[in-house]
Amino acid sequence: MTTKKPDFVVIDGCVQEGSTVFVKGTPYAPPSKEVAEDLVKQGVIAPIKSEAGQAVLKAAGGDLLGD
């Protein structure tokens, strides 16, 4: 099983998948497009390359894209 590269970052609250919890500032790879769309609409995650995603990553102490 290969690990997907996360396309999103948690920007508000947290996301739990089984026993794994992704907190604010953590890169996140949703299990499906539908889950991703729902969490984006709720304001829980944002695309890593978006302004909101980069702001949260920088505030959390890292820039995943290296920009």
C-alpha positions as a Markdown table, in Angstrom:
| # | Residue | x | y | z |
|---|---|---|---|---|
| 1 | Met | 0.0 | 0.0 | 0.0 |
| 2 | Thr | 1.4 | 3.4 | -1.0 |
| 3 | Thr | 0.8 | 6.5 | 1.0 |
| 4 | Lys | -0.9 | 9.3 | -0.9 |
| 5 | Lys | 0.7 | 12.7 | -0.9 |
| 6 | Pro | -1.6 | 15.0 | 1.1 |
| 7 | Asp | -3.3 | 17.6 | -1.0 |
| 8 | Phe | -5.0 | 19.3 | 1.9 |
| 9 | Val | -4.2 | 20.7 | 5.3 |
| 10 | Val | -6.4 | 20.9 | 8.4 |
| 11 | Ile | -7.2 | 24.6 | 9.0 |
| 12 | Asp | -9.8 | 24.4 | 11.7 |
| 13 | Gly | -10.4 | 21.8 | 14.5 |
| 14 | Cys | -9.4 | 18.3 | 13.7 |
| 15 | Val | -10.3 | 15.3 | 11.5 |
| 16 | Gln | -10.4 | 11.7 | 12.9 |
| 17 | Glu | -10.0 | 8.6 | 10.8 |
| 18 | Gly | -10.2 | 5.5 | 13.1 |
| 19 | Ser | -7.6 | 6.0 | 15.8 |
| 20 | Thr | -5.7 | 8.6 | 13.8 |
| 21 | Val | -6.4 | 12.3 | 14.6 |
| 22 | Phe | -5.2 | 15.1 | 12.2 |
| 23 | Val | -5.0 | 18.4 | 14.1 |
| 24 | Lys | -4.9 | 22.0 | 12.8 |
| 25 | Gly | -1.8 | 22.5 | 10.7 |
| 26 | Thr | -1.4 | 18.8 | 9.8 |
| 27 | Pro | -1.3 | 17.7 | 6.1 |
| 28 | Tyr | -4.3 | 15.5 | 5.3 |
| 29 | Ala | -5.2 | 13.1 | 2.5 |
| 30 | Pro | -9.0 | 12.5 | 2.5 |
| 31 | Pro | -10.1 | 9.0 | 1.7 |
| 32 | Ser | -12.4 | 10.1 | -1.1 |
| 33 | Lys | -13.2 | 13.2 | -3.3 |
| 34 | Glu | -16.6 | 13.4 | -1.6 |
| 35 | Val | -15.1 | 13.6 | 1.9 |
| 36 | Ala | -12.7 | 16.2 | 0.7 |
| 37 | Glu | -15.4 | 18.3 | -0.8 |
| 38 | Asp | -17.6 | 18.1 | 2.3 |
| 39 | Leu | -14.7 | 19.1 | 4.7 |
| 40 | Val | -13.7 | 22.0 | 2.4 |
| 41 | Lys | -17.3 | 23.2 | 2.4 |
| 42 | Gln | -17.3 | 23.0 | 6.2 |
| 43 | Gly | -14.1 | 25.0 | 6.5 |
| 44 | Val | -12.2 | 22.1 | 8.2 |
| 45 | Ile | -9.6 | 21.6 | 5.5 |
| 46 | Ala | -8.1 | 23.6 | 2.6 |
| 47 | Pro | -5.9 | 22.8 | -0.4 |
| 48 | Ile | -2.2 | 22.9 | 0.7 |
| 49 | Lys | -1.4 | 25.3 | -2.2 |
| 50 | Ser | -4.2 | 27.7 | -1.2 |
| 51 | Glu | -3.5 | 30.9 | 0.7 |
| 52 | Ala | -5.4 | 29.6 | 3.7 |
| 53 | Gly | -3.5 | 26.3 | 3.6 |
| 54 | Gln | -0.1 | 28.0 | 3.4 |
| 55 | Ala | -1.0 | 30.4 | 6.2 |
| 56 | Val | -1.9 | 27.6 | 8.6 |
| 57 | Leu | 1.2 | 25.6 | 7.7 |
| 58 | Lys | 3.5 | 28.5 | 8.3 |
| 59 | Ala | 1.8 | 29.3 | 11.6 |
| 60 | Ala | 2.3 | 25.6 | 12.6 |
| 61 | Gly | 6.0 | 26.0 | 11.9 |
| 62 | Gly | 6.5 | 24.5 | 8.5 |
| 63 | Asp | 6.0 | 25.1 | 4.8 |
| 64 | Leu | 5.2 | 21.8 | 3.2 |
| 65 | Leu | 5.9 | 23.2 | -0.3 |
| 66 | Gly | 9.3 | 24.7 | 0.6 |
| 67 | Asp | 8.3 | 28.1 | -0.7 |
